[in-house]
Amino acid sequence: MSIDNYKELGIFLKKKRASLNIQNFNIISNRKRRVRGLRREEVAELAHISTDWYTKLEQGRAVSPSVSVLLSLSNVLELNKGEREYLFALAGHSLPVTSNQKQQITPQLQNFLNSQNPNPAYITDKYWNFIGWNTATLAVFGNYVSMNTRAKNSIWRMFTDPFMQKLLDDWEGHAKLRVSQLRVVYSRTGTDPFLSELVTQLCQKSRDFNALWHDLDIIGTPEGDKLLHHPQVGDLRLSHLSFSTTELPNAIITVNVANDAETSEKLKQLILKQ
């Protein structure tokens, strides 16, 4: 690391520390705080390093943080992917990436999802697992908070949860589409253990999936508007927007928007019940 890198690292850490909201860390203070964000000793404690050592980092002293320390600081300082890469670059390291690394929903992404209420907004990974959602998603599609890992997979739920079969107006069309999408990905990564296990278990669990999986001509309903038959408020007419983000590679953010005023009012009613 160069002298300039040490100094820039210290400036960056201090800036990010000052930007933190203490309410996110359950910190209770009975005295007036003279600093914005967290104190140095609070960051050090949360990152499991000594206050003296962390102070040297912020002062731009010639200390070299390890990868594990940088990862810990990244989590405490709530850094997004770009900021993590910058922090690691300043410290002379590359941000480690593993294929089975659990994708984390950053506070910024969760705030975005929350801001979409009463429209259901959620994030799915490359395996169609729900990994993030807002209140409206829980109210419309089910309580993902209490579901086990397998149940959070949208293809698994499509064929094993009667709620989804009743909710989707054109369940068969949606089911065919998901199987078609799964087959394309599976054909490219046939040795992927997650997909192999998912297909095997679904073939055993669902006759419908087994039949569709071996039907090579299926296409299914194109993505677009959807009609839902919700058990509490009746019909919901939605359209959706899907897009990716550099924060979570291979993940998709989906926002479902009401197609009419009646649906909008029903969505507002649903989240009030959550």
Disulfide bonds with the S-S distance in Angstrom:
none
